[in-house]
């Protein structure tokens, strides 16, 4: 099992010095990866239902504060050595695919091959409209096509692509990513279409779990993984080569829900048992949300996790 953590996206720790301290600390402690979310802007009025809260309300709407995701990861790539950099997830239709492929290849080269690309189709229609992105209703098809375009640009000596949403030919595209054939692609989303996209186009599935809006108990995840493996086999791919990288909260020990302990809450032995339960089902990576508005609290939790959890897992 490999472990990662969320980077702060707003508040006092979403500033250059705290972000640098968190990234360097994660690198020294041996975390596998750090992840950054993707909003280029947040419209003042958001009616689109947010898929990760029970009421569908987006908690990030009031401030609208977000660094541009790929720029942030480039900054952190330059001050770390080992930890992997994960856009989680990059909303694929938001960016011109040729430009996005170039930025991502640049990150991979400058970081000496530490990029893992998390991708998603997006959920906020208002942001699509503000960015003049491709039609929201066609975002799944657009994402599939752009991922295929990325791979062509990253691997072909003479990249050529003739899609419905984007075309290119007679171009040079250098440098190529360090990782061959290309950086790993983790596909986010909980739907059957997302699982199929992961099986057919990705190197892993990247769901969110153990939150009230998406509990993803082990038995439910096991059913999804049966589907993932079947889709991979139908696509002529080896299911054993696919990562399962789940994002989850890391609760304080005294947090409980519905009168019982939540997953990933409690004493180290309890958290370790939860990790083992998900590992037994097939999870290969867990990325925990350890964010806090207090830098010392964040780094203390990172150190606790490294000492009491990672060292024992």
C-alpha positions as CSV (number, residue, x, y, z in Angstrom):
1,X,0.0,0.0,0.0
2,X,1.2,3.5,-0.9
3,X,0.0,6.7,0.8
4,X,-0.5,10.3,-0.3
5,X,-2.1,13.5,1.0
6,X,-4.2,16.4,-0.2
7,X,-2.6,19.8,-0.6
8,X,-4.5,22.8,0.8
9,X,-6.4,24.8,-1.8
10,X,-7.6,27.8,0.2
11,X,-7.0,29.5,3.6
12,X,-3.8,30.4,5.4
13,X,-1.9,27.2,4.5
14,X,-2.5,27.8,0.8
15,X,0.4,30.2,0.6
16,X,3.9,29.8,-0.9
17,X,5.7,29.2,2.4
18,X,3.2,26.8,4.1
19,X,2.7,24.9,0.8
20,X,6.5,24.5,0.5
21,X,6.8,23.3,4.1
22,X,4.0,20.7,3.6
23,X,5.5,19.4,0.4
24,X,9.0,19.2,1.7
25,X,7.8,17.5,4.9
26,X,5.8,14.9,2.9
27,X,8.9,14.3,0.7
28,X,11.1,13.7,3.8
29,X,8.6,11.5,5.5
30,X,8.3,9.2,2.6
31,X,4.8,9.8,1.3
32,X,4.2,8.4,-2.1
33,X,2.3,11.4,-3.6
34,X,0.6,14.7,-3.0
35,X,-2.5,15.8,-4.8
36,X,-3.9,19.1,-5.9
37,X,-7.5,19.8,-7.0
38,X,-8.6,21.7,-10.1
39,X,-10.8,24.8,-10.3
40,X,-9.6,27.6,-12.6
41,X,-12.4,29.8,-11.3
42,X,-15.5,29.5,-9.1
43,X,-18.6,31.4,-10.4
44,X,-20.4,33.4,-7.8
45,X,-23.5,31.4,-8.3
46,X,-23.2,27.6,-8.5
47,X,-26.4,25.5,-8.9
48,X,-24.6,22.4,-10.2
49,X,-24.9,19.6,-7.5
50,X,-21.6,18.8,-5.9
51,X,-21.2,15.0,-5.9
52,X,-19.2,14.7,-2.7
53,X,-21.6,16.2,-0.1
54,X,-24.9,14.8,0.9
55,X,-26.8,18.0,0.1
56,X,-24.9,18.7,-3.1
57,X,-23.5,22.0,-1.8
58,X,-19.9,22.9,-2.9
59,X,-18.0,24.0,0.2
60,X,-15.4,25.8,-1.8
61,X,-17.9,28.2,-3.4
62,X,-17.8,31.1,-0.8
63,X,-14.1,32.0,-1.2
64,X,-13.5,30.8,-4.7
65,X,-9.8,30.6,-3.9
66,X,-7.8,28.2,-5.9
67,X,-4.3,28.2,-7.3
68,X,-4.0,26.9,-10.9
69,X,-3.4,23.3,-10.4
70,X,-0.5,22.5,-12.8
71,X,1.4,25.7,-11.9
72,X,1.2,24.8,-8.3
73,X,2.6,21.3,-8.9
74,X,5.4,22.7,-11.1
75,X,6.4,25.0,-8.2
76,X,6.4,22.1,-5.7
77,X,8.3,19.8,-8.2
78,X,11.2,22.2,-8.0
79,X,11.6,22.0,-4.2
80,X,11.0,18.2,-3.7
81,X,13.0,15.2,-4.8
82,X,11.0,12.0,-4.5
83,X,7.3,12.5,-3.8
84,X,5.0,12.1,-6.8
85,X,2.9,15.0,-8.1
86,X,-0.8,14.2,-8.8
87,X,-3.4,16.6,-10.3
88,X,-6.4,15.1,-8.6
89,X,-8.2,15.4,-10.7
90,X,-7.4,17.5,-13.7
91,X,-10.7,18.4,-15.4
92,X,-9.7,17.4,-18.9
93,X,-12.1,19.5,-21.0
94,X,-11.0,22.8,-19.3
95,X,-7.7,23.0,-21.2
96,X,-6.7,22.9,-24.8
97,X,-5.4,19.3,-25.1
98,X,-2.2,20.2,-27.0
99,X,-1.3,22.8,-24.4
100,X,-2.2,20.6,-21.5
101,X,-0.1,17.7,-22.9
102,X,2.8,20.1,-23.2
103,X,2.5,21.4,-19.6
104,X,2.1,17.9,-18.3
105,X,5.2,16.6,-20.2
106,X,7.1,19.6,-18.9
107,X,6.2,18.8,-15.3
108,X,7.3,15.2,-15.9
109,X,10.7,16.2,-17.3
110,X,11.4,18.9,-14.7
111,X,10.5,16.5,-11.9
112,X,12.6,13.7,-13.3
113,X,9.5,11.5,-14.0
114,X,7.3,12.1,-10.9
115,X,4.0,13.0,-12.5
116,X,0.9,10.8,-12.1
117,X,-2.0,12.3,-14.0
118,X,-5.4,12.2,-12.3
119,X,-8.2,12.9,-14.7
120,X,-11.9,13.6,-14.5
121,X,-14.8,14.9,-16.5
122,X,-15.9,17.7,-14.1
123,X,-19.2,18.5,-12.4
124,X,-19.6,22.3,-12.4
125,X,-21.5,23.3,-15.5
126,X,-21.1,27.0,-14.6
127,X,-17.3,26.7,-14.7
128,X,-17.5,25.0,-18.2
129,X,-19.6,28.0,-19.4
130,X,-17.3,30.6,-17.9
131,X,-14.2,29.0,-19.6
132,X,-16.0,28.5,-22.9
133,X,-15.1,24.8,-22.6
134,X,-16.6,22.1,-24.8
135,X,-20.3,21.4,-24.1
136,X,-20.9,20.2,-20.5
137,X,-23.2,17.4,-21.8
138,X,-20.4,16.0,-23.9
139,X,-17.7,16.2,-21.3
140,X,-17.2,12.4,-21.1
141,X,-16.6,12.0,-24.8
142,X,-14.4,15.0,-24.8
143,X,-12.3,13.6,-22.0
144,X,-11.9,10.2,-23.7
145,X,-10.7,11.9,-26.9
146,X,-8.3,14.3,-25.1
147,X,-6.7,11.4,-23.2
148,X,-6.1,9.6,-26.5
149,X,-4.6,12.9,-27.9
150,X,-2.3,13.1,-24.9
151,X,-1.0,9.6,-25.5
152,X,-0.4,10.3,-29.2
153,X,1.5,13.5,-28.4
154,X,3.6,11.8,-25.7
155,X,4.5,8.7,-27.6
156,X,4.5,9.3,-31.4
157,X,7.5,10.6,-33.4
158,X,5.0,12.2,-35.8
159,X,1.9,13.0,-33.7
160,X,-1.3,12.9,-35.7
161,X,-4.8,13.0,-34.4
162,X,-8.2,13.4,-36.1
163,X,-10.9,13.5,-33.5
164,X,-14.4,15.1,-33.3
165,X,-13.2,17.7,-30.8
166,X,-9.6,18.2,-31.7
167,X,-7.2,17.6,-34.6
168,X,-3.5,18.0,-35.2
169,X,-0.9,16.8,-37.7
170,X,2.5,17.8,-39.2
171,X,3.9,19.0,-35.8
172,X,6.9,18.4,-33.6
173,X,6.1,17.7,-29.9
174,X,9.2,17.7,-27.7
175,X,10.3,17.0,-25.1
176,X,8.5,13.8,-24.5
177,X,7.7,12.8,-20.9
178,X,10.5,11.0,-19.0
179,X,8.2,8.1,-18.0
180,X,7.6,5.6,-20.8
181,X,5.4,5.1,-22.6
182,X,3.8,8.1,-20.7
183,X,3.0,9.2,-17.1
184,X,0.5,6.9,-15.3
185,X,-3.1,8.1,-15.7
186,X,-5.5,7.6,-12.8
187,X,-9.2,8.1,-13.8
188,X,-11.5,9.6,-11.2
189,X,-15.2,9.3,-10.9
190,X,-17.6,6.8,-9.4
191,X,-19.9,6.0,-12.3
192,X,-19.8,3.0,-14.5
193,X,-18.6,5.2,-17.4
194,X,-15.7,6.4,-15.2
195,X,-14.8,2.8,-14.3
196,X,-14.9,1.8,-18.0
197,X,-12.7,4.9,-18.9
198,X,-10.2,3.7,-16.2
199,X,-10.2,0.2,-17.6
200,X,-9.9,1.2,-21.3
201,X,-7.7,4.4,-21.2
202,X,-6.1,4.6,-17.7
203,X,-3.5,3.0,-15.6
204,X,-5.7,3.1,-12.5
205,X,-9.1,4.0,-11.0
206,X,-9.1,6.9,-8.6
207,X,-12.4,7.0,-6.6
208,X,-13.4,8.9,-3.5
209,X,-14.6,6.9,-0.6
210,X,-15.5,6.7,3.1
211,X,-17.4,10.0,3.1
212,X,-21.2,10.3,3.8
213,X,-22.0,11.1,0.1
214,X,-19.8,8.2,-1.1
215,X,-19.4,5.6,1.7
216,X,-17.7,3.0,-0.5
217,X,-17.7,0.2,2.0
218,X,-15.3,-2.6,1.1
219,X,-18.1,-4.9,-0.2
220,X,-19.3,-2.1,-2.5
221,X,-15.8,-1.4,-3.7
222,X,-15.3,-5.1,-4.4
223,X,-18.3,-5.1,-6.7
224,X,-16.9,-2.1,-8.6
225,X,-13.5,-3.8,-8.9
226,X,-15.2,-6.8,-10.5
227,X,-16.6,-4.5,-13.0
228,X,-13.2,-2.7,-13.5
229,X,-11.5,-6.0,-14.2
230,X,-14.2,-7.2,-16.6
231,X,-14.0,-4.0,-18.6
232,X,-10.2,-4.2,-18.7
233,X,-10.3,-7.8,-20.0
234,X,-12.9,-6.8,-22.6
235,X,-10.5,-4.1,-23.8
236,X,-7.7,-6.6,-24.0
237,X,-5.8,-5.3,-21.0
238,X,-4.4,-7.0,-17.9
239,X,-6.5,-6.0,-14.9
240,X,-3.6,-6.7,-12.6
241,X,-1.7,-3.8,-14.0
242,X,-4.3,-1.3,-12.9
243,X,-3.8,0.7,-9.7
244,X,-6.8,1.4,-7.4
245,X,-6.0,4.7,-5.8
246,X,-8.7,5.8,-3.3
247,X,-9.1,9.2,-1.7
248,X,-10.4,9.3,1.8
249,X,-10.7,11.5,4.9
250,X,-8.4,10.9,7.9
251,X,-10.6,11.6,10.9
252,X,-9.6,12.6,14.3
253,X,-9.8,9.8,16.9
254,X,-12.9,11.1,18.6
255,X,-15.0,11.5,15.4
256,X,-17.9,9.1,15.1
257,X,-20.9,8.9,12.8
258,X,-24.3,7.4,13.5
259,X,-23.1,6.2,16.8
260,X,-20.3,4.1,15.4
261,X,-16.7,4.7,14.5
262,X,-16.1,6.0,11.0
263,X,-13.6,4.4,8.7
264,X,-10.1,5.8,9.2
265,X,-10.9,7.2,12.6
266,X,-9.6,6.1,16.0
267,X,-6.4,4.7,17.3
268,X,-3.5,3.7,15.0
269,X,-4.5,0.0,15.3
270,X,-8.0,0.8,14.1
271,X,-6.8,2.9,11.1
272,X,-4.3,0.1,10.2
273,X,-7.1,-2.4,10.2
274,X,-9.2,-0.3,7.9
275,X,-6.2,0.1,5.6
276,X,-5.7,-3.7,5.6
277,X,-9.4,-4.2,4.9
278,X,-9.2,-2.1,1.7
279,X,-5.9,-3.6,0.7
280,X,-7.5,-7.0,0.9
281,X,-10.2,-5.9,-1.5
282,X,-7.6,-4.6,-4.0
283,X,-6.8,-0.9,-3.1
284,X,-3.2,-0.1,-3.9
285,X,-3.0,3.5,-2.9
286,X,-4.9,5.7,-0.3
287,X,-4.7,9.4,-0.4
288,X,-5.8,11.0,2.8
289,X,-7.2,14.4,3.5
290,X,-5.1,15.8,6.3
291,X,-5.6,19.5,5.6
292,X,-6.0,22.1,8.3
293,X,-5.9,25.9,8.4
294,X,-3.1,25.5,10.9
295,X,0.3,24.6,9.5
296,X,1.6,23.1,12.7
297,X,-1.5,20.9,13.0
298,X,-1.1,19.8,9.4
299,X,2.6,18.9,9.8
300,X,2.0,17.2,13.1
301,X,-0.7,15.0,11.6
302,X,1.7,14.1,8.7
303,X,4.4,13.1,11.2
304,X,1.9,11.1,13.3
305,X,0.7,9.3,10.2
306,X,4.2,8.5,9.0
307,X,5.4,7.2,12.4
308,X,2.3,5.4,13.6
309,X,0.6,4.3,10.3
310,X,3.0,4.2,7.3
311,X,5.8,2.6,9.4
312,X,3.5,-0.1,10.5
313,X,1.5,-0.7,7.3
